[in-house]
Amino acid sequence: MIPLILPLDDPAADLAAVGGKGASLARLIRAGLPVPAGFCLTTRAYRERSMEGVLEAFQALGGPVAVRSSATAEDLPGLSFAGQHDTVLNVDESGLFDAILKCWDSLQSARAVAYRKNNAVDSAEMAVVVQRMAPADVSGVLFTADPVTGRTEPVINAVHGLGEALVSGEADSADLLDDAQKAELVSLGERIEALYGMPMDVEWALVGGEFQILQARPITSLRVEWNDTLDGDYLWSNGNVGEAIPEVMTPVTWSLVKVLSSAAIGPHRISGNIGGRFYLNISTYTAIGTVIGKSEEMLRSGEETFGRIPAGVTVPPLPMSRLEILGAVLKGAGGPLKQQFLYRTRLAQLVRDNPGRCAVARRRIADCESPEALLALWRRELDHLLRFVCPILDAGARMIAGGPAAFRRELVELVGEEDATTLLTGFHAGAGLSSVGPLIGLARVRSGELDRQEYAEQWGHRGHNEFEIYQPRPAEAPTWITAQMEALADPEALLQRQAAARSEAWERLVAAHPGQAGRIEKRLAKIGAGARAREQARSEMVRAFWVMRAFVLRAGELTKTGDDLFFLPIDDVLRVLGGETSLLDRVHGQRQAYERYRALPPYPAVIRGRFDPESWAASRDRRADLYDATADVPMPSDITGFPGSAGVVEGVARVLRWIDEGRALEPGEILVTSVTNVGWTPLFTRAAAVVTDVGAPLSHAAIVARELGIPAVVGCGNATTRISTGDVIQVDGARGTVKKVLKK
């Protein structure tokens, strides 16, 4: 439990304890910046309406003081709450308690309540900052970037005495500072901007020739927001797309992804960008079912693709009549039908040709010596790769051949959960399963059967964040293969063990159901072929995105803009190559948005309604499984997900947030993480079991775990928040349950 009072520089003075203003001032003090001394009355004091110890803290500090509101949703990169809450200046001992009450009460003022409602802030708490008054000779505001133009030029406003006249707009003059003072203030601003990593609005005072920093907040007018939840009331899920694109996307990557997911029902897009992360719009998916009166059936059938929707969550319908939905679906049906036809007739050839096509494309990109030549290459070849080849590969990567979900249910009825799961493995044989291929390839490199160059050519495009073209490919990092092999146990032993289990399960099936064995064998072969084709298509689409990365890198070299072009959509990259350099003015805001969103934890797997990533991240009650702006859905009391791979294992949990933490996983521990993909595959060989927040039966974690014969539960939603490293847990991959085991 946090104390009622904290020193202003206390390490525990974080957002939840002392609000945005208090946390910001604490951060400034710890960085060595000149901030007036003070203390914070914490959010616990607000909840308990307690002022115990305040008078003693005031007397130790000495008055007069400034008493400032500090709400938990205040002074964030996207929510400044400037002017919404109260500040009381020149407070002496007799007025201290009234000033604190005024700050507390301002949280529920009409203007603050309206501001929170307009910005989708569900709740907030109030802390209070008490600081020694700075008897300012001159005071004002420093903007480390121009809030009007957005250019990275400092702007100084100043007034005599306290800054109230400046805040109210009554005065505005920087001539009260000489050149040396301006330079000193700008230098302080640069330190503060570097500390926060974004342009800042800094309140300051000049006291006896020395500057003091009174407050610093991000400049919200420069804020770039990526948030498609603002477009309407939809239900969003990151299901399987969360493992394909597990991190925040740069603008150029999102523009490429939109080429592959541009379908819509009327004005309602089937996918969206929420704080830089990729989500599917489930409301558009169920709208088709609404037309025929089977939206619930469609929702259940879609779980294999986008994951399970938590109990108690309602899918909001599109604000369209059935007739309007039907008309929009029919109007937009031509594109998907054409894509389906093309992938069925062209996919196999495109997959075979793609490695050579992409290798040639990367060489031709490297050979371009001018922006004009690179732009011509795009128009001649690369645009076709993005807008024709990639959509066909994408359609192939999403196909589900042979009806595996329905067949799996049939198989479970015949032979039980564990044997059914075992029989639905072995798909890596023959042409190879791309999610397991890198694993086998690494083992072959280690044994000397394959050299490193051959491995890089075959698998060097696959990695943990492979669709993000700002992310270097594994083949670009000379030490990557060595690091992967260090994480690798013995995949061949696991595969051989699973092959033996599969053979035994097949013998039991034949003995119990001899008349059905032939039909089942054909279905398994068809499902295996479909799984291999689907994963090969995805692998080749990732290879094509490597070409897109090479193009943007070369464009940055030829235009001398470095990596700036990753922060523009692809069409703007082309325009910069054509000479429209004014578009580069947008880079700063886009880069800041990217860094801002990257600093936040992964968002909930399911989101309903208007969602603000930053206010959610600031909430002490945030959930990793669900955010519902329209209803208070109870938190599940247990940890459950999809049965990913059968088997029961009890062991020590290792919770990993990032792939870079993989070395911490000890052999025999249970890997618990938000999401996995092909970059995590070597770790599976060391894990006793796998548990993920995000995923579905066709997710990477489920497929690879089944092939290796290790238990897995996927799509739990809340595993990483309910389990801590060191917990002893039991994973039941057949039932889809995870339980903590009490230590003896």
C-alpha positions, 0 to 999 in steps of 0.5 A: 500500500502506498503511503499517504504522503511521499517526498516529491523525489521519492522513487515510488512517486509514480503515476498511480501514486501521485498523478501526472503532475507529481510523477513528472516533477519527480522525474525531473528532480531525479534527473537533476533538474532545478525543481522547487522542493515539495511533497505529494499527498497521494491518491490513497489520501484522496480515496481515504479523504485523509490529511494525516501528517500534512501539517508536519510535512508543510512545516518541515518544508516551510511556506508559503507554498503552491498547492497543485492538483495532480490527477492520474489522467493528467499531463500524459502525452495525449491528455494534458487536462490543462486548466481542468483542475485547480491550483492555489498559490501563496498558501500559508498554514491557515489555508492549507487544508482548504487548498487541498480540498479545493484541488480534490473537489476539482476532479469532479468539476463540470469541466473536468468531468466533461473533459474526461467524457470527451476523451474516453477516460473512465476514471481518475484519482487525484493527488496533490502536489505541495511545493515551496512557492518560487518568488519569481522575478520573471516567469513563463512558458518554454515550448521546446517545439513550436506548437503552431507550426510543429517545427523543432524551434523553441518558443519562449513566452515571459511575464513579470512576476508570477505566470498567471497573466501569461496563462490567461493570455494577458501578456506575452513577451520574451524580451524580459530575458537576455540572450544568455538567459534565453540560451540557458532556458533553451538548454534546460528545455533540451534536457527535458525534451531528451528525458521525455523523448518528445516536445515539451511545454515547460513552465518556469520561473526566474528567481534571483537569477536562477531558473526553476522548473515548475511543471513540464508536460508533453505538447498535446497540440503536436500529438499525432493519434493512431486510433480507429476506435474513435470512428465508432462503437465496434468490437475489436480483436487482435486474435491471430493478427496479434502474433503476425504483427505483435508490436507497434507498427510504423506508418509505412508498415501500416500503409503496406498492411492496409493494402492487404486488408482494405475491405470494408462494409460500407464505411466500416473497415474490417481492420483497424489501427489502435495505438499502432497495433493491428486489430480486426473489426469483429462487428463487420465480421458478424454483420454478414451473419446478421443479414441471414440471422446467424451472427452468433453462429458466425462468431463461434465459427470465427473463433479459430481465426480471431480468438474467443470473445469473453463472456459478457461482451456484446458485439455492437451491430453496425449502424446499418439496416440489413438491406444496406449491409447486404448491398455493401457486401454485394458491392464489395464482393468482386475484390475478394472473389477475384482474389480467391480465384487468383490464389487458387489458380496462381498461388502455387506458382507464385510461391515457387517463384517468389524467392528468386523474384525477391532476391532479384528485386533486392539486387535491383534496389541496391543498384539504383543510384538516384531517387529517379531510378528507384522510383522508376523501379517501383513503378515498373516492378515493386508496385506489382509485387505489393498490390498483386503478388502480396494480396494473393499470398495473403489470401493463401496464408489465410485459407483453411483447407479441409475444414480442420475445426469441424474435423477435429471435433469429429476426431475427438468424438472418435478417439478423445482429445489427446489422440485427436491432437496428436493425430493432427500433427506431423505436417512438417514432413514432406514439403515442410511446415514453415513455422517449424522449418527454421527450427529444423534448419538451425539444427541442421546448421548445428550438425553441419548438414547446412551452412549458414549462408544456405540457412540465411537464404532459406529462413533469414527473412523470418523473425519475431516482428517480421511484418514490421519493415523497420525491424532488421531481418535476421539475415542482416544480423551476423550474430543472429544464427549463433544466438538462435542456436544458443537458445535451441535444445534438441528439436529432432528428439521432440519431433521423433517422440511426437512421431512415435506418439502419433504412430501409437495413436493411429494404431489405436484408431485403426483398431477401434474404427477400422472402417473409418481409417481410410477416410480419416487418413485422406482427411489428415493428408488434405489438412496437412497439405493445406497447413503447409500451403498456408504457411508457405504462402505466409513465409513468402509474403514475409519475404516480399515485405523484406523487399519493401524494407530494402526499398525504403532503406535505399530511398532514405539513402538516396534522399539523405533522409536516413530512417525518416521515411519509415514514418511516412505511408508508402505513397508519401515515400514515393512522393518524397522520391519524386521531390516533394520534400515538404512531406518530411515535415510530418515525420517528427509527429509520426515518429513521436507517436510511434515512440509514445505507443511503443512505451506502453504495454500490449493492449487488451486482446479484445476492445469494445468502444472508444479506447485510449491506450495511454489512459488505459496504461495509466490505470491501476485496474487495467486488464490485459484480456478486455477493455469494454467502454460500455459495460463492466464485465467481471474479471474471470476468476480462472485462467482458461484458453483454447486447447492448443496442444494436449498433455498435462505439465506441472512446473515453474512459470517463466513470464517473458514480455519480449523475445530479447528476454528469452535467455532467461528461460531455463530448460523445463520451465513453462513459457508464459507470454503475451504472444509468440511467433516464428521468432520464438520457436527455438525457445519451445524446445526448452519449454515444458509447456507454453501459455499465451494471452493471444492466440487461437487453434491456428496460432503459431504457439498451438501449431508448433507446440503440437508438432513438438508434442509439448502442452499448450494453452493459447488465447488466455487473455490474462495469463501474463497478469495472473501468473508471475515468474516463479509460480508453480502452475499446472497446464492442461493442454487438452482442457485449455486450463492453467492453474496455480499450484500451492507450494508445499 
